[in-house]
Amino acid sequence: MKLLDEEVKSILTKLLEGQEKLTIEVRKNSIKLESIEKKIDIIAEVQTAHKEQNVRGFQDISNSIKDKDSLISSVVKDTSKDVKDLKDKFDKVEKVTIQNTYDVAYLKATK
């Protein structure tokens, strides 16, 4: 009986030692999981910050493009108006020059 008690005691001791090792491994794994969760949270925060920064950057660029487009449109309109005014003035100068040419020819002919 004593031998059987020793065997049972030995088996129970091994079971307890195995359970302790398993508990230690579970604790280690829990600590590792917590560390991984913290790193994932940090990565998620960084990604969110980058996304927000990209959205702001895109909005700034978009606004800048709109402003430049508006400025370019205004300049093109002004330039177009100036060219039209210049063409009108050129037409007037051309008419006066033609009239002067006829007047000079007429004066030469009447001499």
MDTraj code that builds the backbone (N, CA, C; nanometers):
import mdtraj as md
import numpy as np

residues = "MET LYS LEU LEU ASP GLU GLU VAL LYS SER ILE LEU THR LYS LEU LEU GLU GLY GLN GLU LYS LEU THR ILE GLU VAL ARG LYS ASN SER ILE LYS LEU GLU SER ILE GLU LYS LYS ILE ASP ILE ILE ALA GLU VAL GLN THR ALA HIS LYS GLU GLN ASN VAL ARG GLY PHE GLN ASP ILE SER ASN SER ILE LYS ASP LYS ASP SER LEU ILE SER SER VAL VAL LYS ASP THR SER LYS ASP VAL LYS ASP LEU LYS ASP LYS PHE ASP LYS VAL GLU LYS VAL THR ILE GLN ASN THR TYR ASP VAL ALA TYR LEU LYS ALA THR LYS".split()
xyz = np.array([
    [0.0814, -0.1177, 0.0000],
    [0.0000, 0.0000, 0.0000],
    [0.0864, 0.1251, 0.0000],
    [0.1949, 0.1136, 0.0726],
    [0.2830, 0.2277, 0.0804],
    [0.3415, 0.2598, -0.0561],
    [0.3714, 0.1610, -0.1325],
    [0.4247, 0.1797, -0.2669],
    [0.3217, 0.2455, -0.3562],
    [0.1980, 0.2055, -0.3407],
    [0.0890, 0.2651, -0.4186],
    [0.0687, 0.4105, -0.3803],
    [0.0779, 0.4390, -0.2505],
    [0.0657, 0.5773, -0.2043],
    [0.1785, 0.6639, -0.2615],
    [0.2977, 0.6089, -0.2649],
    [0.4122, 0.6823, -0.3194],
    [0.3929, 0.7087, -0.4688],
    [0.3400, 0.6103, -0.5384],
    [0.3165, 0.6270, -0.6824],
    [0.2097, 0.7329, -0.7074],
    [0.1023, 0.7273, -0.6295],
    [-0.0052, 0.8267, -0.6420],
    [0.0506, 0.9642, -0.6088],
    [0.1302, 0.9715, -0.5037],
    [0.1898, 1.0984, -0.4645],
    [0.2815, 1.1499, -0.5748],
    [0.3595, 1.0604, -0.6335],
    [0.4503, 1.0988, -0.7420],
    [0.3716, 1.1487, -0.8636],
    [0.2636, 1.0770, -0.8948],
    [0.1790, 1.1174, -1.0085],
    [0.1160, 1.2531, -0.9817],
    [0.0639, 1.2719, -0.8612],
    [0.0023, 1.4001, -0.8252],
    [0.1054, 1.5133, -0.8291],
    [0.2269, 1.4849, -0.7832],
    [0.3338, 1.5848, -0.7850],
    [0.3657, 1.6238, -0.9292],
    [0.3767, 1.5258, -1.0166],
    [0.4054, 1.5530, -1.1583],
    [0.2911, 1.6331, -1.2226],
    [0.1681, 1.5952, -1.1849],
    [0.0530, 1.6697, -1.2383],
    [0.0567, 1.8149, -1.1933],
    [0.0867, 1.8358, -1.0652],
    [0.0946, 1.9720, -1.0117],
    [0.2071, 2.0500, -1.0772],
    [0.3227, 1.9848, -1.0965],
    [0.4353, 2.0503, -1.1627],
    [0.3982, 2.0861, -1.3066],
    [0.3309, 1.9941, -1.3745],
    [0.2857, 2.0191, -1.5124],
    [0.1858, 2.1343, -1.5164],
    [0.0977, 2.1362, -1.4189],
    [-0.0023, 2.2435, -1.4127],
    [0.0664, 2.3775, -1.3858],
    [0.1673, 2.3777, -1.2991],
    [0.2414, 2.5003, -1.2701],
    [0.3128, 2.5504, -1.3958],
    [0.3769, 2.4581, -1.4689],
    [0.4435, 2.4957, -1.5937],
    [0.3422, 2.5534, -1.6926],
    [0.2259, 2.4890, -1.7003],
    [0.1213, 2.5367, -1.7921],
    [0.0732, 2.6749, -1.7497],
    [0.0560, 2.6938, -1.6177],
    [0.0124, 2.8239, -1.5671],
    [0.1163, 2.9309, -1.6001],
    [0.2434, 2.8971, -1.5849],
    [0.3513, 2.9916, -1.6179],
    [0.3468, 3.0257, -1.7666],
    [0.3297, 2.9260, -1.8509],
    [0.3227, 2.9482, -1.9954],
    [0.2008, 3.0337, -2.0315],
    [0.0883, 3.0079, -1.9655],
    [-0.0325, 3.0878, -1.9904],
    [-0.0061, 3.2329, -1.9516],
    [0.0611, 3.2547, -1.8385],
    [0.0943, 3.3913, -1.7958],
    [0.1861, 3.4592, -1.8977],
    [0.2897, 3.3861, -1.9419],
    [0.3816, 3.4414, -2.0424],
    [0.3054, 3.4789, -2.1695],
    [0.2180, 3.3874, -2.2132],
    [0.1402, 3.4136, -2.3346],
    [0.0447, 3.5314, -2.3154],
    [-0.0119, 3.5420, -2.1961],
    [-0.1013, 3.6547, -2.1668],
    [-0.0240, 3.7861, -2.1730],
    [0.0953, 3.7865, -2.1170],
    [0.1789, 3.9076, -2.1200],
    [0.2154, 3.9422, -2.2645],
    [0.2512, 3.8392, -2.3415],
    [0.2842, 3.8623, -2.4823],
    [0.1628, 3.9169, -2.5576],
    [0.0462, 3.8620, -2.5325],
    [-0.0756, 3.9096, -2.5987],
    [-0.1067, 4.0541, -2.5613],
    [-0.0887, 4.0872, -2.4341],
    [-0.1113, 4.2252, -2.3906],
    [-0.0157, 4.3202, -2.4621],
    [0.1098, 4.2781, -2.4745],
    [0.2095, 4.3595, -2.5431],
    [0.1709, 4.3781, -2.6905],
    [0.1267, 4.2703, -2.7532],
    [0.0842, 4.2772, -2.8937],
    [-0.0376, 4.3680, -2.9079],
    [-0.1315, 4.3579, -2.8158],
    [-0.2505, 4.4438, -2.8208],
    [-0.2118, 4.5910, -2.8093],
    [-0.1177, 4.6223, -2.7194],
    [-0.0728, 4.7608, -2.7042],
    [-0.0087, 4.8108, -2.8335],
    [0.0739, 4.7253, -2.8948],
    [0.1398, 4.7647, -3.0201],
    [0.0370, 4.7855, -3.1313],
    [-0.0631, 4.7001, -3.1361],
    [-0.1692, 4.7151, -3.2365],
    [-0.2455, 4.8451, -3.2136],
    [-0.2735, 4.8773, -3.0880],
    [-0.3421, 5.0033, -3.0563],
    [-0.2590, 5.1230, -3.1013],
    [-0.1280, 5.1159, -3.0769],
    [-0.0398, 5.2259, -3.1186],
    [-0.0397, 5.2385, -3.2706],
    [-0.0306, 5.1265, -3.3392],
    [-0.0324, 5.1282, -3.4865],
    [-0.1633, 5.1870, -3.5368],
    [-0.2731, 5.1486, -3.4755],
    [-0.4037, 5.2016, -3.5165],
    [-0.4101, 5.3527, -3.4949],
    [-0.3571, 5.3998, -3.3827],
    [-0.3555, 5.5443, -3.3561],
    [-0.2703, 5.6177, -3.4583],
    [-0.1545, 5.5614, -3.4905],
    [-0.0660, 5.6237, -3.5896],
    [-0.1337, 5.6276, -3.7261],
    [-0.1974, 5.5169, -3.7635],
    [-0.2668, 5.5112, -3.8926],
    [-0.3789, 5.6145, -3.8978],
    [-0.4525, 5.6280, -3.7891],
    [-0.5605, 5.7271, -3.7840],
    [-0.5040, 5.8676, -3.7964],
    [-0.3936, 5.8942, -3.7278],
    [-0.3307, 6.0270, -3.7353],
    [-0.2830, 6.0540, -3.8779],
    [-0.2217, 5.9548, -3.9424],
    [-0.1756, 5.9716, -4.0804],
    [-0.2927, 5.9960, -4.1749],
    [-0.4007, 5.9238, -4.1524],
    [-0.5189, 5.9424, -4.2375],
    [-0.5716, 6.0853, -4.2237],
    [-0.5834, 6.1314, -4.1005],
    [-0.6325, 6.2677, -4.0769],
    [-0.5383, 6.3704, -4.1386],
    [-0.4083, 6.3463, -4.1257],
    [-0.3095, 6.4369, -4.1837],
    [-0.3208, 6.4370, -4.3363],
    [-0.3397, 6.3220, -4.3957],
    [-0.3550, 6.3123, -4.5412],
    [-0.4811, 6.3835, -4.5880],
    [-0.5891, 6.3687, -4.5134],
    [-0.7147, 6.4356, -4.5496],
    [-0.6962, 6.5874, -4.5444],
    [-0.6302, 6.6354, -4.4384],
    [-0.6051, 6.7807, -4.4277],
    [-0.5147, 6.8279, -4.5405],
    [-0.4114, 6.7518, -4.5702],
    [-0.3190, 6.7872, -4.6788],
    [-0.3910, 6.7914, -4.8126],
    [-0.4739, 6.6915, -4.8382],
    [-0.5501, 6.6883, -4.9630],
    [-0.6428, 6.8086, -4.9720],
    [-0.7072, 6.8424, -4.8610],
    [-0.7989, 6.9569, -4.8591],
    [-0.7232, 7.0862, -4.8855],
    [-0.6056, 7.1001, -4.8245],
    [-0.5236, 7.2197, -4.8474],
    [-0.4834, 7.2308, -4.9943],
    [-0.4407, 7.1194, -5.0524],
    [-0.4017, 7.1195, -5.1938],
    [-0.5217, 7.1505, -5.2812],
    [-0.6344, 7.0905, -5.2499],
    [-0.7558, 7.1145, -5.3278],
    [-0.7957, 7.2621, -5.3221],
    [-0.7897, 7.3209, -5.2037],
    [-0.8229, 7.4635, -5.1893],
    [-0.7241, 7.5505, -5.2665],
    [-0.5972, 7.5146, -5.2611],
    [-0.4951, 7.5903, -5.3333],
    [-0.5203, 7.5839, -5.4836],
    [-0.5540, 7.4658, -5.5323],
    [-0.5827, 7.4498, -5.6750],
    [-0.7045, 7.5322, -5.7136],
    [-0.8072, 7.5309, -5.6311],
    [-0.9266, 7.6104, -5.6596],
    [-0.8930, 7.7588, -5.6656],
    [-0.8112, 7.8044, -5.5693],
    [-0.7717, 7.9456, -5.5672],
    [-0.6928, 7.9817, -5.6929],
    [-0.5978, 7.8964, -5.7298],
    [-0.5165, 7.9227, -5.8489],
    [-0.6015, 7.9167, -5.9747],
    [-0.6954, 7.8240, -5.9790],
    [-0.7856, 7.8131, -6.0941],
    [-0.8689, 7.9403, -6.1077],
    [-0.9174, 7.9900, -5.9959],
    [-0.9961, 8.1133, -5.9965],
    [-0.9107, 8.2300, -6.0447],
    [-0.7876, 8.2374, -5.9959],
    [-0.6965, 8.3441, -6.0363],
    [-0.6645, 8.3349, -6.1855],
    [-0.6356, 8.2154, -6.2332],
    [-0.6051, 8.1959, -6.3751],
    [-0.7254, 8.2331, -6.4608],
    [-0.8441, 8.1925, -6.4200],
    [-0.9652, 8.2281, -6.4951],
    [-0.9819, 8.3786, -6.5033],
    [-0.9574, 8.4463, -6.3931],
    [-0.9690, 8.5921, -6.3893],
    [-0.8669, 8.6564, -6.4834],
    [-0.7437, 8.6084, -6.4786],
    [-0.6378, 8.6622, -6.5640],
    [-0.6705, 8.6384, -6.7113],
    [-0.7205, 8.5202, -6.7439],
    [-0.7565, 8.4897, -6.8837],
    [-0.8681, 8.5821, -6.9303],
    [-0.9671, 8.6055, -6.8464],
    [-1.0762, 8.6960, -6.8834],
    [-1.0234, 8.8371, -6.9071],
    [-0.9389, 8.8843, -6.8150],
    [-0.8812, 9.0188, -6.8306],
    [-0.7960, 9.0284, -6.9570],
    [-0.7147, 8.9267, -6.9810],
    [-0.6299, 8.9263, -7.1003],
    [-0.7147, 8.9242, -7.2263],
    [-0.8191, 8.8446, -7.2253],
    [-0.9093, 8.8370, -7.3402],
    [-0.9732, 8.9732, -7.3664],
    [-1.0149, 9.0399, -7.2604],
    [-1.0742, 9.1737, -7.2738],
    [-0.9712, 9.2720, -7.3293],
    [-0.8481, 9.2645, -7.2762],
    [-0.7421, 9.3539, -7.3240],
    [-0.7131, 9.3300, -7.4721],
    [-0.7090, 9.2041, -7.5133],
    [-0.6832, 9.1713, -7.6538],
    [-0.7960, 9.2247, -7.7411],
    [-0.9193, 9.2110, -7.6962],
    [-1.0330, 9.2623, -7.7728],
    [-1.0244, 9.4137, -7.7860],
    [-0.9918, 9.4818, -7.6727],
    [-0.9770, 9.6270, -7.6767],
    [-0.8638, 9.6669, -7.7721],
    [-0.7539, 9.5940, -7.7661],
    [-0.6406, 9.6223, -7.8535],
    [-0.6781, 9.6013, -7.9995],
    [-0.7549, 9.4969, -8.0279],
    [-0.7996, 9.4709, -8.1653],
    [-0.8902, 9.5836, -8.2131],
    [-0.9804, 9.6294, -8.1275],
    [-1.0683, 9.7418, -8.1643],
    [-0.9846, 9.8664, -8.1947],
    [-0.8849, 9.8936, -8.1109],
    [-0.7990, 10.0104, -8.1345],
    [-0.7183, 9.9933, -8.2631],
    [-0.6700, 9.8712, -8.2858],
    [-0.5951, 9.8436, -8.4091],
    [-0.6841, 9.8654, -8.5313],
    [-0.8087, 9.8207, -8.5233],
    [-0.9024, 9.8414, -8.6346],
    [-0.9220, 9.9898, -8.6625],
    [-0.9336, 10.0690, -8.5567],
    [-0.9498, 10.2145, -8.5730],
    [-0.8258, 10.2752, -8.6375],
    [-0.7065, 10.2358, -8.5886],
    [-0.5813, 10.2862, -8.6463],
    [-0.5717, 10.2462, -8.7930],
    [-0.6111, 10.1251, -8.8233],
    [-0.6070, 10.0775, -8.9618],
    [-0.6988, 10.1619, -9.0500],
    [-0.8194, 10.1900, -9.0022],
    [-0.9143, 10.2716, -9.0799],
    [-0.8592, 10.4128, -9.1017],
    [-0.8018, 10.4699, -8.9935],
    [-0.7452, 10.6052, -9.0063],
    [-0.6277, 10.6041, -9.1037],
    [-0.5433, 10.5004, -9.0950],
    [-0.4279, 10.4900, -9.1851],
    [-0.4750, 10.4777, -9.3298],
    [-0.5752, 10.3962, -9.3533],
    [-0.6304, 10.3822, -9.4898],
    [-0.6853, 10.5155, -9.5376],
    [-0.7583, 10.5839, -9.4509],
    [-0.8145, 10.7145, -9.4878],
    [-0.7028, 10.8132, -9.5185],
    [-0.5960, 10.8119, -9.4366],
    [-0.4830, 10.9010, -9.4605],
    [-0.4147, 10.8692, -9.5938],
    [-0.4054, 10.7415, -9.6255],
    [-0.3445, 10.7019, -9.7528],
    [-0.4260, 10.7572, -9.8693],
    [-0.5591, 10.7460, -9.8613],
    [-0.6452, 10.8021, -9.9669],
    [-0.6310, 10.9550, -9.9745],
    [-0.6237, 11.0176, -9.8537],
    [-0.6102, 11.1638, -9.8519],
    [-0.4785, 11.2070, -9.9147],
    [-0.3692, 11.1385, -9.8829],
    [-0.2383, 11.1706, -9.9409],
    [-0.2421, 11.1511, -10.0920],
    [-0.2992, 11.0399, -10.1358],
    [-0.3099, 11.0157, -10.2798],
    [-0.3931, 11.1217, -10.3482],
    [-0.5009, 11.1661, -10.2848],
    [-0.5881, 11.2685, -10.3417],
    [-0.5131, 11.4012, -10.3504],
    [-0.4376, 11.4328, -10.2415],
    [-0.3637, 11.5589, -10.2417],
    [-0.2553, 11.5587, -10.3486],
    [-0.1899, 11.4481, -10.3699],
    [-0.0865, 11.4364, -10.4738],
    [-0.1505, 11.4512, -10.6115],
    [-0.2675, 11.3953, -10.6255],
    [-0.3351, 11.4001, -10.7558],
    [-0.3838, 11.5411, -10.7879],
    [-0.4188, 11.6194, -10.6898],
    [-0.4702, 11.7531, -10.7142],
    [-0.3617, 11.8567, -10.7312],
    [-0.2413, 11.8281, -10.7118],
    [-0.1311, 11.9210, -10.7263],
    [-0.1095, 11.9647, -10.8633],
])
top = md.Topology()
chain = top.add_chain()
for i, resn in enumerate(residues, 1):
    res = top.add_residue(resn, chain, resSeq=i)
    for name in ("N", "CA", "C"):
        top.add_atom(name, md.element.get_by_symbol(name[0]), res)
traj = md.Trajectory(xyz[None], top)
